[in-house]
Amino acid sequence: MAFHPRFILILSAVMTVFASLTFFIGWNATQWMDAAHLSYDAGWFWTVLYVVAFSYILGRVPLPKAFRPLGRLIKVIGSYYIFLFEIGFILCLIADIGGAATKLAGGNLDAYAEIAGYVVIAIVIGMFALGTRNGLSPIVRRYELDIDKEGGIASTWTIVVASDIHLGNVIGNRHLRKLVKRVEAIKPDLVLLPGDVIDDSIEPFLRNEMSKTLGLLKARYGVYAVLGNHEYYGGHIPQYIEEMRKVGIRVMQDETVEIAGSLYIVGRKDKTAEASALGGRLPVSGLVEGLDLAKPVIMMDHQPTKFQQAADAGVDLMLSGHTHRGQFAPNHWITKRIFELDWGYMRKNAMHVIVSSGFGLWGPPIRIASRSEIIHVTLKFK
């Protein structure tokens, strides 16, 4: 596959910055080990550091079947480094500022470096423990919403929403069974999965038969999903859709379905599909054209964009994910500025909007300043 020169240039720049910041973290580590009088081999230290730093990429290299478990292990190790890289850079930067202040004050730099190193290690361990708990112990967030339309066969509908499950080598059946258990307890009318059910590669999804666990999700009027950007990245969409169909889950691609003659589910293709090579996607107005807008309209759109267009088209409830609320701080400051709503609830004219931080995780199974969540929506109609 040929890559555009601009893509190669951008990727090279990103990798250079990443390697430089990894060097900064490694240099700080050597300063601490020297101050603490810990012996190490510099050659081995830097080799191991850079292998770990790039292992998330190395783990994606195709390997012979006998070596694939090693490739999966390398990828998992690399996913944890994503967290260590970000938090390590921030903490090292703070420690270096403190070191500069100590030097200006005439203090003992070696003593400061030794103490600061132990403090940084303690903080990382604490954040690792807290982040693992936040990531792997999902909570249920409840919303009660009023819609000024008839609810058809019922005046109240219960919907469970789980976005961004990211099933793969890190998140698998064990985490997925937590969702199944919560859904069984809620007994919803609908279960909706707004994209990124799988994490790029379909291989672990097939190998571990995760579709069978997904098939345990039951709702009175069915389980529906849409595609997210990661399903497009993986490039096995027809196979994924067929696996979901076998277990009774319908993956919607710019489609609408009427539920029990009472309300509509609209499932949009992901924004990634707007690229001409992927066939584009319909505008919301085109999707709802011909629907009886006296009935409630619930739309799944993986990425939380174009709220106004959806509201103008007559959508009553828009459900999205994608942002993970940054997954770990301070990334949520960035997502908050990129998206009109990066997490939680808002009202856009008459339309309700809910953006979930996601049930699963991308990269390491760690969350700081966010939680893995299941959304429990109670819709009340006239």
Phi, psi and omega in degrees: 000128181275141179250145179293139180306325180295320178297316180298320180295314180295315179299318179298319179295317179297315181295325178294316178297316180300314179295323180293317180290327174296321176299319179300316179295315180297319178299318177298321179297319179293325177298320179292315181297323176295316181294327181271002178059042176261127182279145178200156176265117185301319181298312178295320182301309184289326178296311180297318181301313184284331174295315178296317182300322183257012184290335177295326176281317180299326180292348179268354180289128180301133181234157172302154187307321183295335184258001183297322175302323177295319178299320179294319178298317180298319180295320178296316177301316179297326179296321178292328180294332177304316178291313182297325179298310184291310182291327179295318179298314181297313182292322177295322178297316178297317180296322180291325175297318176297323178295320177297320178294321178297319179296316179296329181276359179078022181279177181275107185293322180297316179296319179297315183298320180294313180294315181299322179298315179295323178296316179299315179299317180297319180295316180298316179298317179297317180290327177298315180294313179297316182295323178294318178297316179297325184279325188253003177240081185294147176248163177254122176257132185250138176229132172248118187236138177260132176236127187277057177217164175288142180265012178068241186286349180211146177276347178226131177239140178249127183233134172254133181238129176224105180261163169050057178286324175057053178293128182188219182282337181263309179260124184219211186299325182299313179289323182297325179296335175295322177293315179302316181297317180293321179295319178301323181287326183280326183055063186283165172282325181220146167242128183237134183239096187277053168096162184055047174291321177248160185253086179066269187288136177275350186303308179294331177298319179282315185299320182264010177049048182291336179298329179295321177291319176301325181295346177282349176289122183233141175215154185305319183244019170109171180240129184231147181221162169233170179276146171248180181298328183288330174296323177291320179300321182292328175076020178236044187298312180302318180294319178297314180299320180293319178298321179292321180298321181300330182257013173087018178251124181267123176264118187263133178235097184053054183227161173232151176220138177267131184256115175052032180063017190242323182207168181247142167252127176249125180243113182269149165297155178291157178304332177304328183291351179293340174299135186302327181293341182257006171093356179073180176215157183284150171289160181301321181300324178289327180290323184268355180301128179092352177281154174277097187285004169286344177264151180298144180236119178248127184240135170256125176220113191306309183267132186281081181227164172055048178298319185297318179298320179293318179296317180295331182280349177104014177289138181263328179217124177249131182241128182220174176214239170078317190282333187059010190052038180081344182068304172224141182299150004266024182300335181294338174293328180284310181298328180295332181267338179281320188250146176302321172220117182262347179189143175100214189234146169208164176248127177243101189057238180270357186267136172272141177233131173233125175245120182269148173282352174101150177275324180256202184213154171255138181076230183286148177281062186223138174226133173236126182067023171206166179227147167291135189218154169247134180262126178246107184253127171252114179263127179248124182252173179298000000 
